[in-house]
Amino acid sequence: MDFARIENAFSPSDDRKSAIGRNGVIAAAFPEAVAAGAAVLRAGGNAVDAACAANFVLGVCEPQGSGLGGQSMGLLHFGGRTMAIDGSTPVPALAHAAAFVPDAEAAIGHKATTVPGTVAFWGYLNRRFGRMPWHELLQPAIAVAREGYRMTPYQRSIQVMALPWFKQEASQTGARLFLAHGNAPVPVETLIKQPRLAETLAHLAEEGPEAFYLGDIATAIDADMRRYGGFLRRADLAAIPWPVEREPLTMQFRGLRMVTMPPPTAGITLLQALALVERLSAEWSHYTPVARERILVEMYRQLFRLRTKSAYHPTLRPLDMAEALDPAQLDALAQSVRDTTAVFPAPAHTQRSGETTQISVIDGDGNGIAVSQSLYFMYGAFAANEDLGFMYNDYLTRFEKRDESHAYYLRPGAIPWTSVAPALMFDGDALWLAVGTPGAERIFSAMSTVFLDLFDGSHSLVNALSLPRLHCDADGTACVELAAQRGDLVRLLAESGYRVREYPGYDFTFGGFHAALRCRTRQEFHGAADIRRDGIAIGV
């Protein structure tokens, strides 16, 4: 592994998409959140403290992608130990598949909500691994909620895209809380203040994370759900969905130890992609650059199909790593990718795309954390608790509602399937990289593409995040970013039978990476943020 090549090519930028630190680094999806985390690192907090502070600010500044009503999943390397923290959001006791209409995947509103897990997730991490008091870590979020943040062009574009669902949602609670005059996207540079959310955060800061699930907040959520026909009740909240520590998934890639999340995430699909890249890239020299990209497109298509078929679950369908990464099966899959003559099924029904946010931190002691969190779809259920100031998630749409044998069939207490796949990379026992990205079903393809560009190209970390990406759905719909500059690839894919969806420029649906790196060749830290979204990196 040529650490020197990657690390020597890195430099900080004026737009703060890349940054260098001497004692740690944080990268996350909104500037105010990164600034809060960096301040915590400077004040002596560790990686968990910094990520916790950043999380609550993201809940204020990125309501389309995270918040008190959402779910968090992450990898933590702390004190020499590496673990996966599963913050899944369980199904309320009253929610049954029979309660949903046949096209329940399109459901929005209060009925689509699972038990929010984000507050419990960060409360657990703070108590087990944090160095700073809980109430101090929430102060930046309280201040931003009271004083406001500015609407960005990216966020406004999300509101424009989401407007039909805002208007479709029956209660109009989300529209009243987050749209201009309750019916239009908020203009860019508008100062957005959220006094009700500030009060909720102040209550949590004073009373602790349990206060979200007990007492006045639980009563307000219960009343809101009863009013608008949702399933969530005080009894569901009182169970408090504390996260579960799981054994992470591990494999070797390019001489490094790759660690990612186990089910219910897409971590195994990411590892399968990298295992196939190892096999396929050994013969890259026999192909033109365009032919190599065509092979990657087919690889993503076949892995997408395999993930849908496999549906691994922590308890109901446990992952067998020896089976999932069986060399003979991977060799056969690689051969299938090389030889496929494209004959694809009819286009699948287009589902709504998820919206996620990412926090990546490494501190001066070498502790690191990579957390992906979401409301699932952009703005979640499009329904909000107006009194408390936050959006509800719509994770009930992530369950199978017809086939009772499916591992993710909708049952009370079940946990949702998710596409996130944050990762940590180690040189021996030393953490080198903490990284993750949004992107829904495109996460595994975006992650593997970036790793391939980083390790096999002559790119720095930030440059690898700036290269155009590819994806392919199971039905053979190939998605090509910066398609106007990749005419030869578009033509080859079309001639090969793929349905090509062209994206003329950088597009947020291909991810929003945030990465933290602890150099192996020098005494410094590198942070990088994706140009496709609002995030930045700050070194301390």
Summary of the structure (lengths in Angstrom):
residues: 540
radius of gyration: 21.9
end to end distance: 26.5
largest distance: 65.4
contacts: 2056
relative contact order: 0.20
helix: 41%
strand: 20%
